[in-house]
Amino acid sequence: MYDVIIVGGGPAGLSAALMLGRCRRRVLVVDHGKPRNAPAHNMHGYLTRDGINPIQFLRTGRDELKLYGVEFRNAEVVEAKRRARHFDLQLHDGAIFRARKVLLATGVRDQLPRLEGLAEFYGISVHHCPYCDGWEWRDRALAAYGDGKAALGLALSLRTWTSDVIVCTDGKTRSLRPFRGALRRHRIKHFPQRIQRLEGKNGRLGRIVFSDGTSVARDALFFNTGQRQKSALAEKLGCEFDRKGGVKVDHRERTCVPGLFLAGDATRDVQFVVCAAAEGAIAATAINKEFQQEEGLVL
């Protein structure tokens, strides 16, 4: 019986494990080793760690946790049930682990555009977050990919970093009709043609080729095509969701299920590594406070 099982070994999960380990709680982190930002060469916006490789960041975090006795298991949790006084978590190999409390730090999965050539450029010159990668493409020729309001919103956001932005809606010719005034006002060109492929070299985007034979030179492409929960555990355990598909939590990262907490991108709030780490720390202190209350250590 563990005090806490943390599902997900990203910044939220590791940050929580650090705090709970320092509180002398018995902690198990279960992680399948497929972080959302694995394709990226660098991560940004984390004070003192700006530009670090995301995989190296996670390795460093794991190394720091050894001092506090945090245990790790490289696996995927496929089933979870809440019992009267604990949770049962089943791994993909059939093993079952128990914990008094559970923290889900499972994150989300981006729905990637289905574009020929995307895999070559993703994480190098094709991105989903302007805050994470916009600086590297400042004053360059950028494309915003998506549909309707989401595509235009992304294009307007990119204008913070460059004045040369176009919108590609990949065959959805009417999706921006309600926003023609905004396109003109901000001098953003709309390319409604279906995209045939992305071209470039060594991970660097060079041009977007359309099915009608035309093309446009671009240095990078940002997309806004949605995301979904990476894990079904929150739903299986009875969590509530908001209209955006995020798991509802209170200000201390508690879900509506007693003993179950959630931190990181799965809340669909601000999705930065630094924010996920902060949410993990907040959840950990709330979890430890509940233990203290159960132990009669709170007035």
Secondary structure, DSSP 8 states (H G I E B T S, - for coil): -EEEEEE--SHHHHHHHHHHHHTT--EEEEE-S--TTTT-S---S-TT-TT--HHHHHHHHHHHHGGGT-EEEE--EEEEEE-SS-EEEEETTS-EEEEEEEEE---EEE-----TTHHHHBTTTEES-HHHHTGGGTTS-EEEEESHHHHHHHHHHHTTT-S-EEEE-TT-TTTTGGGHHHHHHTT-EEE-S-EEEEEEETTEEEEEEETTS-EEE-SEEEEE--EEES-SHHHHTT--B-TTS-B---TTSB-SSTTEEE-SGGG-S---HHHHHHHHHHHHHHHHHHHHHHTT---
